[in-house]
């Protein structure tokens, strides 16, 4: 009886053009099986300097010592009065990418996280850990402003690490928390840069960035 019901449900979804897996809330994996995954742990970077392999677009970024790093003893810190992006050089001007990073917010009323945005026209998406709002939020950027398109509860206190990820494809963006897809947006995305992001006035730390990208 249960099998017959599932068959009928699948048939009904198919007639509506809706995939059964979408109904069940599944999503593309953050790291595809065939993707070439690169990693940054900031352990070999010079202290008090920006890390190698990145392009800064606003904000002050530097590698510092930390006894509570998620691995090793060094982390990347960002703190400034203006919003900041730190783009991965090998993931600039790409059409598909995914990244995951450990992030913790120390100061500021907003958040920090990962971005898939165009450095040329400013459009794209930002996934932020927002400690004050106890959530992970996905924003769409357009015409110099951000609009929140999805959110998920994340009661992570200031100063505590959280593992967040973002996958950006040509027709959708998915945000992850601890490896689980939790927020999403269906929107056409042109070429973009995969980057670390922090809001104006936010002091945040990052560690153990993993990513893949396709031109």
N, C-alpha and C positions, 0 to 999 in steps of 0.2 A: 504493500500500500504506500509506504514511504517512498519507494523507488519510483512508483507511478506518479506520485505527486511531484517529485523532483523533475521527472521527465516532462511533465506538463508545464512546470514553472520555466524550465529551460526553453521549451518550445514557445511559450508566451513571450519570454524575453527576446528570443530570436526574431519573433514577428514584429517586435517593437524596435529592433536594431540595437538592443542592449546586450552586451556580453555578460554571461553569468559571473565571470570573475570580477567585473566591475561592480556588480550588485553585492558581491561579498566583500568589497573593500580592498582587494588586493591591488598592488601597484608594482611598477617596474622596480627591480632591485637598484639600490644606490650605485653599486659597482657591478656592471655587466660582467659576465663570465670572461669574455674575450678582451675586456678593457685592460690597458696597460696602466697599472696604478703606481703613482709616484708618491713619495712621502717626504715630509719635512718635520724634524723633531727639534730643530734649532740648537742642537747640542754642539755643533761644530762652528757656529757663527760667533763673530766677535762681539763681546759684551759691549753694551751701550751704543751699538750701531744697528742700522737696519739690516735685516737678514739678506743673504744672497739669494738670487732667483726670483726677486719680486720687483715690481714698479709701484712706487707710492703715488697716489693721487689724493693728496690732502691728508692732514694729520701728521702726528709725530709717532714713528714706530721704532722700537729698539728692542734688542735682546737683553734680558737681565737674568741674574741668578734668582732661583726660587727653591726653597727647601720643600715646597709642596707642589712641584711640577707633577704632571701626570706620568711622566717618564723622565729619567735623567734629572738634571739640576738646572736647566735653562728653559725659559719661556719667552714668548714675544709679548710685549706690552704696548698698548696704545692709549694715549691720553692727550686730549687737545680740546680747544673751544669750538672747533669746526668739525663737521663730519669728515670721516676719513675712509679711503679705500686703499687696500694693498693688493694689487693684482698679481697673480701668478704669471710670470713671463711666458711660460710654455702653454698657458691657457688663455692667451689674449687673442681676440678676434676669432673665436671658435663658434661652432654651431650646435654643439652638444657637449655637456660636461657634467661631472658630479664631484662633489667634495664633502669631506667630513672633518670636523675639527672639535677639539675640546676648547670650551670657552667659559670664562667666568667674569662676571661684571662686579666691579668694586664700587665705583662712584658714578653718579648720574641717574637721572630719572627715567631714561629710555633704555636702549639696549645695544647689543653687538652680535655679529654673526657672520653670515656668508652672503655674497652677492653674485648675481649673474646679470650684469648691467653693461651697457655700451658706454665706453669712455667718450664716444663721439657725440651721441645724441641724448645720453642720459636715461634712455628707456631701459626697462628690465625688471628684475625682481630682487628683493632683499628678504632673507630669513633672519629674524632676530630673536635672541633670548632676551626677554624683558623681565628682569627680576622684580621690579616694583609691581608690575601687572600680573605676576605669577603665570606667565604664559610664553609659548613660542608663537610668533606671529609672522605671517607671510604678507609682504607688501608688494604692490605693483607700482613701479615708477613710470611717470609720464608727465611731460610738460613741466619739469622741475618740482613736482610734488609726489608724495607717496600716499597710496590708498591701501588700507588693510583689506585683504581679500579672504583671509582665513586665519584661524587661531586655534590653539590647543592648550589646555591647562598644563603648566609646568611649574610647580611650586619649588623652584630652586632659589634658595636664599642668596643674597649678595655674598661674593667670596667663595661660593661653591662651584665646582666644575660641572658642566653639562656637555654631553656629546650630541652635537647637532649636525645635520647634513642637508645638502640640497642637490637635486638633480634637475637640470635644465635641458629640455629638448625643444625642437622647433614648434611643437604644439602644446606643450604642457610644462609645468614646473611643480615639483613635489618636494616638500620639506620633511625631514626625518628627525626624530628624537630617540636616542639610544637605539638606532638602527631600524626603528619602526616608522613607516610613513604616516604622518599625522595631519599635514596640511597640504593643500594643492590648489592650483589655478590652471585653467585651460585658457591659454592665450598665446598668440603667435609671437615668437621670439626671434629677432634677427641676430646677427653675429654679436657676441658679447665677450666680456672678460670675466673669468672666474676670480673672485677676490674675497679677502677678508674685509669686514666692514665694522665701523663703530659710529654711533650717533655723536652729534656735537655735545661736548661736555661730559662724555662717558669715558671712564677709565676701565679698560678691560684687558684681560690676558688671554692668550691663545697658546695651544700646544698640540703637537701630534696631528698635523694636517695631512690628510691623504686625499688624492684627487686623480681623475682621469679626464681627458679632453679629446674631442675630435674636431678637426678643422672643417 
